[in-house]
Amino acid sequence: MIDLSPSAGRLSTSTFDDAGNDIAPCILPRMHIWLHLEHERLMLGREALLFQGFPINRMLEKLSEMPERLSQDLAGNAVALPVSLALLMATIFSVSWKDTDEAVDYEPASSCEEVQDALALLGIVGNFT
């Protein structure tokens, strides 16, 4: 993938992971990304939304009414859906839902071993994507 938005002297290309797969660049508004597929072409707006984690299968009717340029800009201005979900979950879990009149005795939600196991699993899952 190559970003054609800046001048020709400042072209930025995607990076590659250990397996040689393209890692998508940060999607920005007004970005023109050139895809190196069987038939080279510019990235479509709905593909940019897919890169941002939007469920485009549910949005196909609305996307068909929207110009590609607008959906590309929407993807560039949006916060990725998994990031939004993580922020929402962190916010909900950080709020104390107990009455303030009660004495609050906080216990750790998880032990150090559980945290290390979770981080190790995230590393394993990250190798599959």
N, CA, C and O atoms as a GROMACS GRO file, in nm:
protein
  516
    1MET      N    1   0.083  -0.117   0.000
    1MET     CA    2   0.000   0.000   0.000
    1MET      C    3   0.089   0.124   0.000
    1MET      O    4   0.188   0.131   0.072
    2ILE      N    5   0.051   0.219  -0.082
    2ILE     CA    6   0.126   0.344  -0.090
    2ILE      C    7   0.028   0.460  -0.074
    2ILE      O    8  -0.078   0.461  -0.136
    3ASP      N    9   0.063   0.556   0.011
    3ASP     CA   10  -0.019   0.675   0.029
    3ASP      C   11   0.022   0.776  -0.077
    3ASP      O   12   0.136   0.824  -0.077
    4LEU      N   13  -0.070   0.810  -0.166
    4LEU     CA   14  -0.041   0.903  -0.275
    4LEU      C   15  -0.078   1.046  -0.240
    4LEU      O   16  -0.063   1.135  -0.325
    5SER      N   17  -0.126   1.072  -0.119
    5SER     CA   18  -0.172   1.206  -0.082
    5SER      C   19  -0.060   1.310  -0.079
    5SER      O   20  -0.079   1.419  -0.134
    6PRO      N   21   0.055   1.282  -0.017
    6PRO     CA   22   0.160   1.385  -0.016
    6PRO      C   23   0.226   1.398  -0.153
    6PRO      O   24   0.189   1.330  -0.248
    7SER      N   25   0.323   1.486  -0.161
    7SER     CA   26   0.393   1.504  -0.289
    7SER      C   27   0.471   1.378  -0.325
    7SER      O   28   0.493   1.291  -0.240
    8ALA      N   29   0.514   1.369  -0.449
    8ALA     CA   30   0.582   1.248  -0.497
    8ALA      C   31   0.711   1.221  -0.420
    8ALA      O   32   0.750   1.105  -0.407
    9GLY      N   33   0.775   1.322  -0.370
    9GLY     CA   34   0.899   1.303  -0.294
    9GLY      C   35   0.877   1.254  -0.153
    9GLY      O   36   0.971   1.212  -0.086
   10ARG      N   37   0.752   1.258  -0.107
   10ARG     CA   38   0.724   1.220   0.031
   10ARG      C   39   0.628   1.102   0.039
   10ARG      O   40   0.552   1.093   0.136
   11LEU      N   41   0.629   1.014  -0.057
   11LEU     CA   42   0.538   0.900  -0.055
   11LEU      C   43   0.568   0.811   0.065
   11LEU      O   44   0.683   0.781   0.094
   12SER      N   45   0.463   0.770   0.134
   12SER     CA   46   0.483   0.677   0.245
   12SER      C   47   0.424   0.543   0.205
   12SER      O   48   0.315   0.536   0.148
   13THR      N   49   0.495   0.438   0.237
   13THR     CA   50   0.448   0.304   0.203
   13THR      C   51   0.416   0.229   0.331
   13THR      O   52   0.460   0.266   0.440
   14SER      N   53   0.339   0.124   0.317
   14SER     CA   54   0.306   0.042   0.433
   14SER      C   55   0.428  -0.038   0.476
   14SER      O   56   0.522  -0.057   0.399
   15THR      N   57   0.424  -0.082   0.598
   15THR     CA   58   0.531  -0.166   0.649
   15THR      C   59   0.486  -0.312   0.640
   15THR      O   60   0.370  -0.340   0.609
   16PHE      N   61   0.576  -0.400   0.667
   16PHE     CA   62   0.547  -0.543   0.658
   16PHE      C   63   0.572  -0.611   0.791
   16PHE      O   64   0.662  -0.571   0.865
   17ASP      N   65   0.493  -0.713   0.821
   17ASP     CA   66   0.517  -0.790   0.942
   17ASP      C   67   0.620  -0.899   0.914
   17ASP      O   68   0.676  -0.905   0.804
   18ASP      N   69   0.644  -0.985   1.012
   18ASP     CA   70   0.745  -1.090   0.997
   18ASP      C   71   0.713  -1.189   0.886
   18ASP      O   72   0.803  -1.249   0.828
   19ALA      N   73   0.584  -1.206   0.856
   19ALA     CA   74   0.543  -1.301   0.752
   19ALA      C   75   0.542  -1.236   0.613
   19ALA      O   76   0.513  -1.303   0.514
   20GLY      N   77   0.574  -1.107   0.605
   20GLY     CA   78   0.576  -1.039   0.477
   20GLY      C   79   0.443  -0.981   0.434
   20GLY      O   80   0.428  -0.939   0.319
   21ASN      N   81   0.344  -0.977   0.524
   21ASN     CA   82   0.213  -0.920   0.493
   21ASN      C   83   0.216  -0.770   0.514
   21ASN      O   84   0.286  -0.719   0.601
   22ASP      N   85   0.137  -0.698   0.432
   22ASP     CA   86   0.124  -0.553   0.449
   22ASP      C   87   0.056  -0.521   0.581
   22ASP      O   88  -0.039  -0.588   0.621
   23ILE      N   89   0.105  -0.417   0.648
   23ILE     CA   90   0.038  -0.361   0.764
   23ILE      C   91  -0.018  -0.228   0.719
   23ILE      O   92   0.056  -0.142   0.671
   24ALA      N   93  -0.147  -0.209   0.733
   24ALA     CA   94  -0.214  -0.090   0.681
   24ALA      C   95  -0.164   0.035   0.753
   24ALA      O   96  -0.139   0.031   0.874
   25PRO      N   97  -0.150   0.145   0.680
   25PRO     CA   98  -0.112   0.271   0.744
   25PRO      C   99  -0.231   0.330   0.819
   25PRO      O  100  -0.343   0.281   0.808
   26CYS      N  101  -0.206   0.433   0.893
   26CYS     CA  102  -0.311   0.506   0.962
   26CYS      C  103  -0.402   0.570   0.856
   26CYS      O  104  -0.354   0.641   0.768
   27ILE      N  105  -0.531   0.546   0.866
   27ILE     CA  106  -0.626   0.600   0.769
   27ILE      C  107  -0.660   0.743   0.810
   27ILE      O  108  -0.705   0.767   0.922
   28LEU      N  109  -0.639   0.837   0.719
   28LEU     CA  110  -0.667   0.979   0.743
   28LEU      C  111  -0.766   1.030   0.639
   28LEU      O  112  -0.779   0.971   0.532
   29PRO      N  113  -0.835   1.142   0.669
   29PRO     CA  114  -0.923   1.199   0.568
   29PRO      C  115  -0.843   1.247   0.447
   29PRO      O  116  -0.726   1.284   0.460
   30ARG      N  117  -0.905   1.246   0.332
   30ARG     CA  118  -0.843   1.292   0.206
   30ARG      C  119  -0.720   1.211   0.168
   30ARG      O  120  -0.633   1.260   0.096
   31MET      N  121  -0.713   1.089   0.215
   31MET     CA  122  -0.598   1.004   0.186
   31MET      C  123  -0.627   0.921   0.062
   31MET      O  124  -0.738   0.870   0.044
   32HIS      N  125  -0.528   0.907  -0.024
   32HIS     CA  126  -0.538   0.825  -0.144
   32HIS      C  127  -0.440   0.710  -0.129
   32HIS      O  128  -0.319   0.730  -0.142
   33ILE      N  129  -0.490   0.590  -0.102
   33ILE     CA  130  -0.404   0.475  -0.081
   33ILE      C  131  -0.409   0.387  -0.206
   33ILE      O  132  -0.516   0.344  -0.250
   34TRP      N  133  -0.291   0.360  -0.261
   34TRP     CA  134  -0.277   0.275  -0.378
   34TRP      C  135  -0.255   0.133  -0.331
   34TRP      O  136  -0.163   0.106  -0.254
   35LEU      N  137  -0.339   0.041  -0.378
   35LEU     CA  138  -0.330  -0.100  -0.337
   35LEU      C  139  -0.257  -0.180  -0.444
   35LEU      O  140  -0.284  -0.164  -0.563
   36HIS      N  141  -0.166  -0.264  -0.402
   36HIS     CA  142  -0.094  -0.353  -0.493
   36HIS      C  143  -0.160  -0.491  -0.487
   36HIS      O  144  -0.117  -0.579  -0.412
   37LEU      N  145  -0.263  -0.507  -0.566
   37LEU     CA  146  -0.335  -0.634  -0.574
   37LEU      C  147  -0.314  -0.691  -0.714
   37LEU      O  148  -0.226  -0.646  -0.786
   38GLU      N  149  -0.394  -0.790  -0.752
   38GLU     CA  150  -0.384  -0.842  -0.889
   38GLU      C  151  -0.406  -0.729  -0.989
   38GLU      O  152  -0.336  -0.718  -1.090
   39HIS      N  153  -0.507  -0.646  -0.960
   39HIS     CA  154  -0.534  -0.528  -1.042
   39HIS      C  155  -0.512  -0.407  -0.952
   39HIS      O  156  -0.593  -0.379  -0.864
   40GLU      N  157  -0.402  -0.336  -0.973
   40GLU     CA  158  -0.369  -0.223  -0.886
   40GLU      C  159  -0.473  -0.114  -0.900
   40GLU      O  160  -0.520  -0.084  -1.010
   41ARG      N  161  -0.509  -0.054  -0.786
   41ARG     CA  162  -0.613   0.048  -0.784
   41ARG      C  163  -0.608   0.126  -0.654
   41ARG      O  164  -0.531   0.093  -0.563
   42LEU      N  165  -0.691   0.231  -0.646
   42LEU     CA  166  -0.705   0.307  -0.523
   42LEU      C  167  -0.797   0.234  -0.426
   42LEU      O  168  -0.888   0.161  -0.468
   43MET      N  169  -0.774   0.252  -0.298
   43MET     CA  170  -0.858   0.192  -0.195
   43MET      C  171  -0.995   0.260  -0.197
   43MET      O  172  -1.004   0.382  -0.206
   44LEU      N  173  -1.100   0.181  -0.188
   44LEU     CA  174  -1.236   0.231  -0.183
   44LEU      C  175  -1.268   0.282  -0.043
   44LEU      O  176  -1.203   0.243   0.054
   45GLY      N  177  -1.366   0.368  -0.033
   45GLY     CA  178  -1.406   0.421   0.097
   45GLY      C  179  -1.457   0.314   0.190
   45GLY      O  180  -1.427   0.316   0.310
   46ARG      N  181  -1.534   0.218   0.136
   46ARG     CA  182  -1.585   0.112   0.223
   46ARG      C  183  -1.472   0.020   0.271
   46ARG      O  184  -1.482  -0.039   0.378
   47GLU      N  185  -1.365   0.007   0.192
   47GLU     CA  186  -1.249  -0.070   0.238
   47GLU      C  187  -1.178   0.003   0.352
   47GLU      O  188  -1.129  -0.060   0.446
   48ALA      N  189  -1.172   0.135   0.342
   48ALA     CA  190  -1.112   0.213   0.451
   48ALA      C  191  -1.194   0.198   0.578
   48ALA      O  192  -1.138   0.188   0.687
   49LEU      N  193  -1.327   0.197   0.565
   49LEU     CA  194  -1.412   0.174   0.682
   49LEU      C  195  -1.389   0.035   0.740
   49LEU      O  196  -1.390   0.018   0.862
   50LEU      N  197  -1.368  -0.062   0.654
   50LEU     CA  198  -1.339  -0.198   0.700
   50LEU      C  199  -1.209  -0.202   0.778
   50LEU      O  200  -1.199  -0.272   0.880
   51PHE      N  201  -1.107  -0.128   0.732
   51PHE     CA  202  -0.980  -0.121   0.803
   51PHE      C  203  -0.998  -0.060   0.942
   51PHE      O  204  -0.924  -0.093   1.034
   52GLN      N  205  -1.096   0.028   0.957
   52GLN     CA  206  -1.122   0.093   1.085
   52GLN      C  207  -1.210   0.007   1.176
   52GLN      O  208  -1.238   0.047   1.289
   53GLY      N  209  -1.253  -0.108   1.129
   53GLY     CA  210  -1.330  -0.199   1.214
   53GLY      C  211  -1.480  -0.180   1.206
   53GLY      O  212  -1.553  -0.236   1.289
   54PHE      N  213  -1.530  -0.104   1.109
   54PHE     CA  214  -1.673  -0.085   1.096
   54PHE      C  215  -1.738  -0.210   1.036
   54PHE      O  216  -1.681  -0.272   0.947
   55PRO      N  217  -1.856  -0.247   1.084
   55PRO     CA  218  -1.927  -0.363   1.029
   55PRO      C  219  -1.996  -0.324   0.898
   55PRO      O  220  -2.116  -0.295   0.897
   56ILE      N  221  -1.922  -0.325   0.788
   56ILE     CA  222  -1.978  -0.271   0.664
   56ILE      C  223  -2.088  -0.359   0.607
   56ILE      O  224  -2.168  -0.311   0.527
   57ASN      N  225  -2.095  -0.487   0.644
   57ASN     CA  226  -2.205  -0.572   0.596
   57ASN      C  227  -2.340  -0.518   0.641
   57ASN      O  228  -2.439  -0.528   0.569
   58ARG      N  229  -2.343  -0.459   0.760
   58ARG     CA  230  -2.467  -0.402   0.812
   58ARG      C  231  -2.495  -0.264   0.754
   58ARG      O  232  -2.608  -0.215   0.762
   59MET      N  233  -2.395  -0.203   0.694
   59MET     CA  234  -2.408  -0.066   0.647
   59MET      C  235  -2.413  -0.055   0.494
   59MET      O  236  -2.406   0.056   0.441
   60LEU      N  237  -2.424  -0.166   0.423
   60LEU     CA  238  -2.415  -0.165   0.277
   60LEU      C  239  -2.520  -0.076   0.211
   60LEU      O  240  -2.489  -0.008   0.112
   61GLU      N  241  -2.642  -0.075   0.262
   61GLU     CA  242  -2.746   0.009   0.202
   61GLU      C  243  -2.709   0.156   0.212
   61GLU      O  244  -2.720   0.231   0.115
   62LYS      N  245  -2.666   0.198   0.330
   62LYS     CA  246  -2.628   0.338   0.350
   62LYS      C  247  -2.503   0.372   0.271
   62LYS      O  248  -2.491   0.482   0.217
   63LEU      N  249  -2.408   0.278   0.264
   63LEU     CA  250  -2.285   0.305   0.191
   63LEU      C  251  -2.307   0.316   0.042
   63LEU      O  252  -2.235   0.389  -0.026
   64SER      N  253  -2.407   0.246  -0.011
   64SER     CA  254  -2.434   0.255  -0.154
   64SER      C  255  -2.489   0.393  -0.191
   64SER      O  256  -2.474   0.436  -0.305
   65GLU      N  257  -2.552   0.462  -0.096
   65GLU     CA  258  -2.604   0.597  -0.119
   65GLU      C  259  -2.495   0.703  -0.103
   65GLU      O  260  -2.511   0.815  -0.150
   66MET      N  261  -2.387   0.668  -0.038
   66MET     CA  262  -2.282   0.763  -0.003
   66MET      C  263  -2.168   0.758  -0.106
   66MET      O  264  -2.127   0.649  -0.145
   67PRO      N  265  -2.116   0.873  -0.149
   67PRO     CA  266  -2.001   0.871  -0.240
   67PRO      C  267  -1.879   0.809  -0.172
   67PRO      O  268  -1.863   0.820  -0.050
   68GLU      N  269  -1.793   0.744  -0.250
   68GLU     CA  270  -1.673   0.680  -0.196
   68GLU      C  271  -1.585   0.780  -0.121
   68GLU      O  272  -1.527   0.747  -0.017
   69ARG      N  273  -1.575   0.901  -0.174
   69ARG     CA  274  -1.490   1.004  -0.111
   69ARG      C  275  -1.540   1.037   0.029
   69ARG      O  276  -1.460   1.057   0.121
   70LEU      N  277  -1.672   1.042   0.046
   70LEU     CA  278  -1.730   1.072   0.176
   70LEU      C  279  -1.707   0.959   0.275
   70LEU      O  280  -1.675   0.983   0.391
   71SER      N  281  -1.722   0.834   0.229
   71SER     CA  282  -1.698   0.722   0.320
   71SER      C  283  -1.549   0.711   0.355
   71SER      O  284  -1.515   0.668   0.465
   72GLN      N  285  -1.459   0.750   0.262
   72GLN     CA  286  -1.316   0.754   0.292
   72GLN      C  287  -1.288   0.859   0.400
   72GLN      O  288  -1.211   0.834   0.493
   73ASP      N  289  -1.350   0.976   0.387
   73ASP     CA  290  -1.331   1.080   0.488
   73ASP      C  291  -1.390   1.039   0.623
   73ASP      O  292  -1.333   1.070   0.727
   74LEU      N  293  -1.503   0.969   0.620
   74LEU     CA  294  -1.563   0.919   0.743
   74LEU      C  295  -1.468   0.823   0.813
   74LEU      O  296  -1.451   0.829   0.935
   75ALA      N  297  -1.406   0.734   0.737
   75ALA     CA  298  -1.310   0.639   0.795
   75ALA      C  299  -1.190   0.713   0.852
   75ALA      O  300  -1.137   0.674   0.956
   76GLY      N  301  -1.145   0.818   0.785
   76GLY     CA  302  -1.029   0.892   0.832
   76GLY      C  303  -1.055   0.975   0.955
   76GLY      O  304  -0.965   0.998   1.035
   77ASN      N  305  -1.179   1.021   0.972
   77ASN     CA  306  -1.213   1.105   1.088
   77ASN      C  307  -1.262   1.023   1.207
   77ASN      O  308  -1.274   1.077   1.317
   78ALA      N  309  -1.290   0.898   1.186
   78ALA     CA  310  -1.348   0.815   1.291
   78ALA      C  311  -1.240   0.751   1.378
   78ALA      O  312  -1.127   0.729   1.335
   79VAL      N  313  -1.279   0.722   1.499
   79VAL     CA  314  -1.195   0.642   1.587
   79VAL      C  315  -1.228   0.497   1.555
   79VAL      O  316  -1.345   0.461   1.541
   80ALA      N  317  -1.127   0.415   1.544
   80ALA     CA  318  -1.149   0.274   1.511
   80ALA      C  319  -1.246   0.212   1.612
   80ALA      O  320  -1.236   0.238   1.732
   81LEU      N  321  -1.337   0.131   1.563
   81LEU     CA  322  -1.440   0.073   1.647
   81LEU      C  323  -1.384  -0.009   1.763
   81LEU      O  324  -1.435   0.004   1.874
   82PRO      N  325  -1.282  -0.093   1.744
   82PRO     CA  326  -1.228  -0.167   1.859
   82PRO      C  327  -1.168  -0.074   1.965
   82PRO      O  328  -1.173  -0.104   2.084
   83VAL      N  329  -1.111   0.039   1.923
   83VAL     CA  330  -1.056   0.135   2.019
   83VAL      C  331  -1.169   0.200   2.098
   83VAL      O  332  -1.159   0.216   2.219
   84SER      N  333  -1.277   0.237   2.029
   84SER     CA  334  -1.393   0.296   2.098
   84SER      C  335  -1.451   0.198   2.199
   84SER      O  336  -1.486   0.238   2.310
   85LEU      N  337  -1.461   0.072   2.161
   85LEU     CA  338  -1.513  -0.030   2.252
   85LEU      C  339  -1.422  -0.045   2.374
   85LEU      O  340  -1.471  -0.056   2.486
   86ALA      N  341  -1.291  -0.046   2.354
   86ALA     CA  342  -1.198  -0.058   2.465
   86ALA      C  343  -1.209   0.061   2.560
   86ALA      O  344  -1.204   0.045   2.682
   87LEU      N  345  -1.224   0.182   2.504
   87LEU     CA  346  -1.240   0.301   2.588
   87LEU      C  347  -1.370   0.295   2.668
   87LEU      O  348  -1.372   0.329   2.787
   88LEU      N  349  -1.477   0.252   2.604
   88LEU     CA  350  -1.605   0.240   2.673
   88LEU      C  351  -1.597   0.137   2.785
   88LEU      O  352  -1.647   0.161   2.896
   89MET      N  353  -1.536   0.022   2.757
   89MET     CA  354  -1.523  -0.082   2.860
   89MET      C  355  -1.438  -0.034   2.976
   89MET      O  356  -1.471  -0.060   3.092
   90ALA      N  357  -1.328   0.036   2.947
   90ALA     CA  358  -1.241   0.087   3.053
   90ALA      C  359  -1.315   0.189   3.138
   90ALA      O  360  -1.299   0.192   3.260
   91THR      N  361  -1.396   0.272   3.074
   91THR     CA  362  -1.473   0.372   3.149
   91THR      C  363  -1.576   0.306   3.240
   91THR      O  364  -1.590   0.345   3.356
   92ILE      N  365  -1.647   0.208   3.188
   92ILE     CA  366  -1.749   0.140   3.268
   92ILE      C  367  -1.686   0.067   3.386
   92ILE      O  368  -1.739   0.073   3.497
   93PHE      N  369  -1.575  -0.001   3.363
   93PHE     CA  370  -1.513  -0.077   3.470
   93PHE      C  371  -1.443   0.011   3.573
   93PHE      O  372  -1.418  -0.034   3.685
   94SER      N  373  -1.412   0.134   3.538
   94SER     CA  374  -1.342   0.220   3.633
   94SER      C  375  -1.438   0.292   3.727
   94SER      O  376  -1.394   0.347   3.828
   95VAL      N  377  -1.568   0.291   3.696
   95VAL     CA  378  -1.666   0.358   3.781
   95VAL      C  379  -1.704   0.267   3.896
   95VAL      O  380  -1.729   0.148   3.876
   96SER      N  381  -1.707   0.322   4.015
   96SER     CA  382  -1.751   0.246   4.130
   96SER      C  383  -1.903   0.247   4.134
   96SER      O  384  -1.964   0.354   4.138
   97TRP      N  385  -1.964   0.129   4.133
   97TRP     CA  386  -2.109   0.121   4.131
   97TRP      C  387  -2.167   0.098   4.270
   97TRP      O  388  -2.287   0.072   4.284
   98LYS      N  389  -2.084   0.107   4.373
   98LYS     CA  390  -2.131   0.088   4.510
   98LYS      C  391  -2.181   0.220   4.567
   98LYS      O  392  -2.145   0.328   4.518
   99ASP      N  393  -2.265   0.211   4.670
   99ASP     CA  394  -2.312   0.332   4.738
   99ASP      C  395  -2.193   0.399   4.807
   99ASP      O  396  -2.103   0.333   4.856
  100THR      N  397  -2.196   0.531   4.809
  100THR     CA  398  -2.084   0.604   4.870
  100THR      C  399  -2.088   0.598   5.021
  100THR      O  400  -1.988   0.628   5.086
  101ASP      N  401  -2.203   0.560   5.080
  101ASP     CA  402  -2.213   0.552   5.226
  101ASP      C  403  -2.138   0.431   5.280
  101ASP      O  404  -2.095   0.431   5.396
  102GLU      N  405  -2.122   0.328   5.198
  102GLU     CA  406  -2.053   0.208   5.243
  102GLU      C  407  -1.902   0.231   5.243
  102GLU      O  408  -1.849   0.306   5.160
  103ALA      N  409  -1.836   0.167   5.335
  103ALA     CA  410  -1.690   0.171   5.335
  103ALA      C  411  -1.642   0.084   5.219
  103ALA      O  412  -1.680  -0.032   5.207
  104VAL      N  413  -1.558   0.141   5.135
  104VAL     CA  414  -1.512   0.070   5.017
  104VAL      C  415  -1.375   0.010   5.046
  104VAL      O  416  -1.280   0.082   5.078
  105ASP      N  417  -1.366  -0.121   5.034
  105ASP     CA  418  -1.239  -0.190   5.051
  105ASP      C  419  -1.206  -0.256   4.918
  105ASP      O  420  -1.262  -0.361   4.884
  106TYR      N  421  -1.117  -0.194   4.843
  106TYR     CA  422  -1.084  -0.243   4.710
  106TYR      C  423  -0.989  -0.360   4.716
  106TYR      O  424  -0.887  -0.356   4.785
  107GLU      N  425  -1.024  -0.464   4.645
  107GLU     CA  426  -0.935  -0.578   4.630
  107GLU      C  427  -0.890  -0.581   4.485
  107GLU      O  428  -0.964  -0.538   4.396
  108PRO      N  429  -0.770  -0.630   4.460
  108PRO     CA  430  -0.726  -0.637   4.320
  108PRO      C  431  -0.821  -0.725   4.238
  108PRO      O  432  -0.865  -0.831   4.282
  109ALA      N  433  -0.851  -0.678   4.118
  109ALA     CA  434  -0.941  -0.753   4.032
  109ALA      C  435  -0.877  -0.880   3.981
  109ALA      O  436  -0.945  -0.979   3.954
  110SER      N  437  -0.745  -0.878   3.967
  110SER     CA  438  -0.674  -0.997   3.920
  110SER      C  439  -0.535  -0.999   3.980
  110SER      O  440  -0.480  -0.895   4.018
  111SER      N  441  -0.479  -1.117   3.988
  111SER     CA  442  -0.345  -1.131   4.044
  111SER      C  443  -0.241  -1.102   3.936
  111SER      O  444  -0.273  -1.093   3.818
  112CYS      N  445  -0.118  -1.088   3.979
  112CYS     CA  446  -0.009  -1.064   3.884
  112CYS      C  447   0.004  -1.180   3.786
  112CYS      O  448   0.033  -1.159   3.668
  113GLU      N  449  -0.017  -1.303   3.834
  113GLU     CA  450  -0.010  -1.420   3.746
  113GLU      C  451  -0.117  -1.414   3.638
  113GLU      O  452  -0.090  -1.447   3.522
  114GLU      N  453  -0.238  -1.374   3.675
  114GLU     CA  454  -0.346  -1.365   3.578
  114GLU      C  455  -0.316  -1.257   3.474
  114GLU      O  456  -0.346  -1.275   3.356
  115VAL      N  457  -0.259  -1.147   3.516
  115VAL     CA  458  -0.223  -1.040   3.422
  115VAL      C  459  -0.115  -1.090   3.326
  115VAL      O  460  -0.124  -1.065   3.206
  116GLN      N  461  -0.015  -1.160   3.376
  116GLN     CA  462   0.091  -1.213   3.290
  116GLN      C  463   0.035  -1.315   3.191
  116GLN      O  464   0.075  -1.317   3.075
  117ASP      N  465  -0.058  -1.401   3.238
  117ASP     CA  466  -0.120  -1.497   3.147
  117ASP      C  467  -0.199  -1.427   3.036
  117ASP      O  468  -0.193  -1.467   2.920
  118ALA      N  469  -0.273  -1.322   3.074
  118ALA     CA  470  -0.352  -1.248   2.975
  118ALA      C  471  -0.261  -1.180   2.872
  118ALA      O  472  -0.291  -1.181   2.753
  119LEU      N  473  -0.151  -1.122   2.918
  119LEU     CA  474  -0.058  -1.057   2.826
  119LEU      C  475   0.007  -1.159   2.732
  119LEU      O  476   0.028  -1.131   2.614
  120ALA      N  477   0.037  -1.277   2.785
  120ALA     CA  478   0.094  -1.382   2.700
  120ALA      C  479  -0.007  -1.426   2.595
  120ALA      O  480   0.030  -1.449   2.479
  121LEU      N  481  -0.134  -1.440   2.633
  121LEU     CA  482  -0.238  -1.477   2.536
  121LEU      C  483  -0.256  -1.369   2.429
  121LEU      O  484  -0.276  -1.400   2.312
  122LEU      N  485  -0.248  -1.242   2.469
  122LEU     CA  486  -0.259  -1.133   2.372
  122LEU      C  487  -0.143  -1.139   2.272
  122LEU      O  488  -0.161  -1.110   2.154
  123GLY      N  489  -0.026  -1.176   2.320
  123GLY     CA  490   0.088  -1.190   2.230
  123GLY      C  491   0.066  -1.302   2.130
  123GLY      O  492   0.101  -1.288   2.013
  124ILE      N  493   0.007  -1.412   2.176
  124ILE     CA  494  -0.023  -1.526   2.087
  124ILE      C  495  -0.128  -1.485   1.985
  124ILE      O  496  -0.113  -1.514   1.867
  125VAL      N  497  -0.235  -1.418   2.028
  125VAL     CA  498  -0.341  -1.376   1.937
  125VAL      C  499  -0.288  -1.275   1.838
  125VAL      O  500  -0.326  -1.277   1.721
  126GLY      N  501  -0.200  -1.186   1.882
  126GLY     CA  502  -0.142  -1.086   1.792
  126GLY      C  503  -0.060  -1.149   1.682
  126GLY      O  504  -0.046  -1.089   1.575
  127ASN      N  505  -0.005  -1.267   1.704
  127ASN     CA  506   0.073  -1.334   1.600
  127ASN      C  507  -0.014  -1.392   1.491
  127ASN      O  508   0.035  -1.418   1.381
  128PHE      N  509  -0.144  -1.414   1.518
  128PHE     CA  510  -0.235  -1.471   1.419
  128PHE      C  511  -0.294  -1.366   1.326
  128PHE      O  512  -0.342  -1.401   1.218
  129THR      N  513  -0.291  -1.239   1.364
  129THR     CA  514  -0.355  -1.135   1.281
  129THR      C  515  -0.255  -1.072   1.192
  129THR      O  516  -0.289  -0.982   1.114
   0.00000   0.00000   0.00000
